[in-house]
Structures are given as structure tokens and as C-alpha cells.
Amino acid sequence: VSAAERDEICVKEGANVTLDPGVIMTWNLMTWDFNDICIAEITEDQCNVCTDD
């Protein structure tokens, strides 16, 4: 996904954040990252919480 197609917010570390896309899209993949680390991923058929394993 290009930078122009992403919605980003900035928050301070330790602040609570609600991961709510607010819109239902037809894309097959949605990810949430923190400091370039995947923390959650939703695909067409499943939902995963990413770990550093």
C-alpha cells in the first residue's frame, strides 16, 4: 500500500489507541504497525496478533 493510501496517526508511547479503521473496505489485508513492527493483521479469512517469534 502506498503512503498516499495509508491513514496514519501519531501518539506518544504508552498512550491508549483504538485500532478502528472506521470503514469497511474490500481489501484482503489490513495491518497495524508500531515502530515498523507488526502488532495486528487482518486477512480475508483470519485475524492474527503478530509476535516477534
TORSERO-455092 format. One record per residue: residue number from 1; residue in three letters; x, y, z of N, C-alpha, C, O in turn. Coordinates in nm, 4 decimals. Layout:
N
> NUM:Ala:X:Y:Z:X:Y:Z:X:Y:Z:X:Y:Z
...
***
This chain:
53
> 1:Val:0.0855:-0.1174:0.0000:0.0000:0.0000:0.0000:0.0891:0.1223:0.0000:0.1807:0.1330:0.0815
> 2:Ser:0.0633:0.2132:-0.0894:0.1448:0.3338:-0.0977:0.1169:0.4249:0.0211:0.0132:0.4137:0.0863
> 3:Ala:0.2106:0.5152:0.0482:0.1947:0.6084:0.1598:0.0713:0.6952:0.1418:0.0073:0.7322:0.2402
> 4:Ala:0.0368:0.7281:0.0186:-0.0804:0.8113:-0.0076:-0.2104:0.7398:0.0268:-0.3111:0.8055:0.0534
> 5:Glu:-0.2104:0.6079:0.0268:-0.3306:0.5300:0.0549:-0.3449:0.4936:0.2020:-0.4463:0.4352:0.2404
> 6:Arg:-0.2461:0.5263:0.2862:-0.2492:0.4899:0.4274:-0.3024:0.6042:0.5118:-0.2775:0.7212:0.4828
> 7:Asp:-0.3759:0.5692:0.6165:-0.4154:0.6655:0.7186:-0.3249:0.6412:0.8372:-0.3138:0.5283:0.8852
> 8:Glu:-0.2595:0.7465:0.8853:-0.1674:0.7322:0.9974:-0.2018:0.8325:1.1056:-0.2478:0.9432:1.0775
> 9:Ile:-0.1788:0.7921:1.2302:-0.1907:0.8828:1.3430:-0.0633:0.8705:1.4251:0.0026:0.7665:1.4226
> 10:Cys:-0.0290:0.9741:1.4964:0.0882:0.9719:1.5840:0.0399:0.9853:1.7281:-0.0417:1.0718:1.7598
> 11:Val:0.0913:0.8988:1.8143:0.0599:0.9045:1.9565:0.1880:0.8823:2.0349:0.2850:0.8275:1.9827
> 12:Lys:0.1879:0.9249:2.1595:0.3043:0.9034:2.2445:0.3060:0.7602:2.2945:0.2009:0.7004:2.3175
> 13:Glu:0.4251:0.7057:2.3112:0.4395:0.5700:2.3629:0.3725:0.5608:2.4990:0.3892:0.6491:2.5831
> 14:Gly:0.2969:0.4541:2.5205:0.2245:0.4344:2.6452:0.0809:0.4833:2.6401:0.0013:0.4511:2.7283
> 15:Ala:0.0467:0.5612:2.5373:-0.0903:0.6105:2.5235:-0.1798:0.4998:2.4688:-0.1355:0.4169:2.3894
> 16:Asn:-0.3051:0.4989:2.5113:-0.4013:0.4023:2.4592:-0.4446:0.4431:2.3194:-0.4652:0.5611:2.2912
> 17:Val:-0.4582:0.3439:2.2325:-0.5003:0.3691:2.0952:-0.6057:0.2660:2.0577:-0.5881:0.1469:2.0832
> 18:Thr:-0.7139:0.3106:1.9982:-0.8150:0.2197:1.9458:-0.7859:0.1964:1.7988:-0.7825:0.2906:1.7197
> 19:Leu:-0.7646:0.0694:1.7621:-0.7353:0.0348:1.6237:-0.8670:0.0122:1.5511:-0.9144:-0.1008:1.5392
> 20:Asp:-0.9247:0.1199:1.5032:-1.0545:0.1146:1.4381:-1.0432:0.1760:1.2999:-1.0242:0.2971:1.2884
> 21:Pro:-1.0543:0.0962:1.1945:-1.0417:0.1526:1.0611:-1.1570:0.2446:1.0261:-1.1424:0.3301:0.9387
> 22:Gly:-1.2714:0.2299:1.0918:-1.3828:0.3197:1.0698:-1.4578:0.2979:0.9396:-1.5667:0.3523:0.9213
> 23:Val:-1.4022:0.2203:0.8503:-1.4627:0.1982:0.7195:-1.4439:0.0520:0.6827:-1.3377:-0.0052:0.7070
> 24:Ile:-1.5450:-0.0079:0.6249:-1.5305:-0.1446:0.5749:-1.4831:-0.1360:0.4311:-1.5485:-0.0737:0.3475
> 25:Met:-1.3713:-0.1973:0.4021:-1.3132:-0.1947:0.2678:-1.3176:-0.3353:0.2084:-1.3441:-0.4326:0.2791
> 26:Thr:-1.2920:-0.3448:0.0814:-1.2897:-0.4752:0.0161:-1.1485:-0.5291:0.0021:-1.1276:-0.6299:-0.0655
> 27:Trp:-1.0520:-0.4645:0.0641:-0.9142:-0.5125:0.0574:-0.9030:-0.6457:0.1292:-0.9825:-0.6757:0.2183
> 28:Asn:-0.8051:-0.7250:0.0910:-0.7861:-0.8569:0.1507:-0.6916:-0.8548:0.2700:-0.6755:-0.9570:0.3367
> 29:Leu:-0.6292:-0.7417:0.2986:-0.5308:-0.7364:0.4059:-0.5324:-0.6001:0.4725:-0.5352:-0.4971:0.4051
> 30:Met:-0.5307:-0.5999:0.6054:-0.5184:-0.4772:0.6825:-0.4188:-0.5049:0.7944:-0.4314:-0.6055:0.8641
> 31:Thr:-0.3204:-0.4179:0.8128:-0.2208:-0.4380:0.9177:-0.2074:-0.3120:1.0027:-0.2335:-0.2008:0.9568
> 32:Trp:-0.1665:-0.3320:1.1268:-0.1331:-0.2229:1.2167:0.0110:-0.2444:1.2612:0.0492:-0.3551:1.2992
> 33:Asp:0.0914:-0.1369:1.2563:0.2328:-0.1441:1.2912:0.2656:-0.0408:1.3977:0.2027:0.0647:1.4054
> 34:Phe:0.3649:-0.0726:1.4797:0.4199:0.0209:1.5777:0.5704:0.0139:1.5662:0.6289:-0.0933:1.5817
> 35:Asn:0.6345:0.1272:1.5392:0.7802:0.1307:1.5184:0.8240:0.0257:1.4168:0.9209:-0.0470:1.4392
> 36:Asp:0.7523:0.0185:1.3056:0.7815:-0.0760:1.1967:0.7698:-0.2224:1.2384:0.8255:-0.3096:1.1716
> 37:Ile:0.6983:-0.2514:1.3478:0.6752:-0.3887:1.3930:0.5260:-0.4170:1.3813:0.4440:-0.3400:1.4313
> 38:Cys:0.4907:-0.5265:1.3157:0.3501:-0.5644:1.3007:0.2934:-0.6027:1.4372:0.3478:-0.6897:1.5052
> 39:Ile:0.1831:-0.5372:1.4773:0.1185:-0.5736:1.6035:-0.0158:-0.6418:1.5801:-0.0660:-0.7100:1.6694
> 40:Ala:-0.0747:-0.6252:1.4628:-0.2002:-0.6934:1.4303:-0.2158:-0.7006:1.2794:-0.1686:-0.6138:1.2059
> 41:Glu:-0.2833:-0.8064:1.2346:-0.3055:-0.8254:1.0915:-0.4409:-0.8921:1.0719:-0.4715:-0.9921:1.1368
> 42:Ile:-0.5203:-0.8377:0.9841:-0.6486:-0.8978:0.9498:-0.6442:-0.9322:0.8017:-0.6210:-0.8455:0.7174
> 43:Thr:-0.6666:-1.0590:0.7711:-0.6720:-1.1037:0.6326:-0.8152:-1.1425:0.5991:-0.9029:-1.1409:0.6854
> 44:Glu:-0.8374:-1.1767:0.4757:-0.9718:-1.2096:0.4295:-1.0357:-1.3205:0.5115:-1.1564:-1.3175:0.5356
> 45:Asp:-0.9566:-1.4185:0.5549:-1.0134:-1.5348:0.6217:-0.9706:-1.5528:0.7667:-1.0112:-1.6502:0.8302
> 46:Gln:-0.8901:-1.4623:0.8209:-0.8464:-1.4821:0.9589:-0.7967:-1.3520:1.0194:-0.7753:-1.2531:0.9493
> 47:Cys:-0.7788:-1.3537:1.1506:-0.7250:-1.2400:1.2239:-0.6086:-1.2909:1.3076:-0.6221:-1.3916:1.3771
> 48:Asn:-0.4951:-1.2231:1.3022:-0.3761:-1.2638:1.3764:-0.3243:-1.1497:1.4614:-0.3363:-1.0329:1.4244
> 49:Val:-0.2668:-1.1838:1.5750:-0.1864:-1.0906:1.6515:-0.0429:-1.1292:1.6236:-0.0025:-1.2426:1.6496
> 50:Cys:0.0350:-1.0353:1.5704:0.1730:-1.0653:1.5326:0.2606:-1.0729:1.6567:0.2394:-0.9996:1.7533
> 51:Thr:0.3583:-1.1614:1.6534:0.4568:-1.1715:1.7601:0.5948:-1.1663:1.6981:0.6090:-1.1766:1.5762
> 52:Asp:0.6961:-1.1504:1.7808:0.8329:-1.1453:1.7289:0.8996:-1.2818:1.7300:1.0224:-1.2901:1.7284
> 53:Asp:0.8214:-1.3889:1.7327:0.8765:-1.5248:1.7304:0.9458:-1.5527:1.5993:0.9983:-1.6622:1.5793
***
